[in-house]
Amino acid sequence: MTVSETRVLLLHTGGTIGMRHTDRGYEPAAGYLAARLAQIPAFHDPELPGEPVTSPSRFGRRIRYEVVESEPLLDS
């Protein structure tokens, strides 16, 4: 089976999904969202380490994504 790809650009401007827990509560953190996505099996194919791409779906497609962050990231 040939695997085709869809490319997705994720623009991260801040907010709850990209915040990490600190001693002062939750704060936006540069690079945090991309790092967390890489740890979630649905967003990371273990056969392609280091590449932001999903495993092939049951339809034979992958999603290759890139996370671009604004500066500064805003608190929600």
N, C-alpha and C positions, 0 to 999 in steps of 0.2 A: 504494500500500500504506500502510495506517495503521500507525504505529509505537506500540506500547504500552510502558509502563514498569513496571519493578519497582523498588521502593525498598529499599535495603539500608543498615543502620546498622552501621558497623564500629567496634567498641570497641577502642581501642588502649591496652594497659596497659604496653607496653614489650616488650623482647625483641629478638632478632637482626634480625627483619625491619624494624624501625623505628630501627635504630642507624646512625650515620654514622661514618666513619673519621676519627679525629683523631690528633694527635701522640702521645697517650697510649693509643691503641688505639681500639676501638669503644665509643661512648657513646650512650645514648638522647638523642634530640634532638626537642624539641617542633616539630611541623609538618613534620618530615622525611618521614614516611611518606606523608602527603597530597601533598607536593611531588613525591616519587618516582613515585607512582601517576599523577600528571598528565603525567609524561614518558613513560609506557609507552603505546604506541598502543592496546593492548587495553583500557585503562582510561580512554581519553580520546578523545572524538570531536572531530577537528580542525574540524568544522563548527560546534561549539558551544564556542568558546574560553572558558576560565575556569569552565566548569561541570563538575562531577564526574559525568560520564555517559559510558557506553560508546557506541560506534557501534552501529547496529541489527544484530542478529544475523541469521543466514539465516532465522530464524523471525519476523523483524519486531519484535523486542523490544529494548529498551534496559534497562540497569541504571543507575539514578541512585543514587549513594552519598554518604554523609556519613561522615567520619572524626571520631570524638570520642575525645579522649585523656584518660587519667587524669593526675592531678597528685599526686605526681611520677611520671614514667615510670620503670619499673623495669628494671634491667639483667638480662639473662638469666643 
